[in-house]
């Protein structure tokens, strides 16, 4: 059986890298360790570049402490070109014929300029020796404290001076403010209460105006809500009766008038259909398909109404004969007024499956 070996064709880093530099030490040609993560170098995106580096990539993956280095391999015919190189590399230093070279160190990043805030802190600090640890300690004192200490040194108080004398010197320097006496605190409280009790007439008038204005606004809002809740909500209904023309304008047999396929008010329309010679009737048929409410088209060449949405078909008299529609088209009430005009009343609907097409109001006899 022919000998084969595995070569790496793709390598990537899964989430969870701890930036330990182990992978870059094992295979610097592929891995580039940054400050916060590890990246795959651009040349390593080429499978041909990865194949001769297969041993180093496998070593880096096995040495990763968090196991985030992943790679894909393919089987290639023939012996591995790097077979036996590991033993030779291990024996070479012992024989003194070769020297292992560490990967080139990365160039050190240039140092950023110091933070001006830290510089300001150090410039206003005093460093004195620590008596407990013998280390330098940063002590920052306010100018008032420094001034008071200088005044105490200038007066040259004795070491056994009473504490109240030292506090008096600090108070003179502004570094210490003695607490007010109980009498002073009571007098200050009484003064603040008297100032708060003084209310001018202008302030009273403004408060009254604001209060009455808020009361009026609440009352107006309450009345508006009351009217909206209890008031009748009457909607303007669209026109239901249409004077479509004189009766003799629709006297031609076997015709469909589409003038009112959509009414001027934008509501549901109708066709005026002369059913002669089959029936001596003039009817007003609704333009709404009884399947899902689309508007069919009148196909004069085929003598039928055809719905463009789902293919429902109706004869000229409104009877359904094809498609998914469950019932015939509806008819509206029609009559002839005293002036000889045909009037369509859409408030009255007649359905064939209920036997309502025989109602005299559903047609005009020709």
Secondary structure as UniProt FT lines:
FT   STRAND          4..13
FT   HELIX           22..26
FT   TURN            28..30
FT   STRAND          31..33
FT   STRAND          38..40
FT   HELIX           42..45
FT   HELIX           47..51
FT   TURN            52..53
FT   HELIX           54..63
FT   TURN            65..66
FT   STRAND          69..77
FT   TURN            81..84
FT   HELIX           85..95
FT   HELIX           116..123
FT   STRAND          126..129
FT   TURN            131..133
FT   STRAND          136..139
FT   HELIX           143..155
FT   TURN            159..160
FT   HELIX           163..173
FT   HELIX           182..197
FT   HELIX           201..230
FT   STRAND          241..246
FT   HELIX           247..250
FT   STRAND          255..257
FT   TURN            259..260
FT   TURN            264..265
FT   STRAND          270..274
FT   TURN            276..278
FT   STRAND          281..286
FT   TURN            290..292
FT   STRAND          297..299
FT   TURN            300..303
FT   STRAND          304..306
FT   TURN            308..310
FT   STRAND          313..314
FT   TURN            316..317
FT   STRAND          320..322
FT   STRAND          331..336
FT   TURN            338..339
FT   STRAND          341..350
FT   HELIX           352..354
FT   HELIX           356..358
FT   HELIX           360..362
FT   STRAND          364..365
//
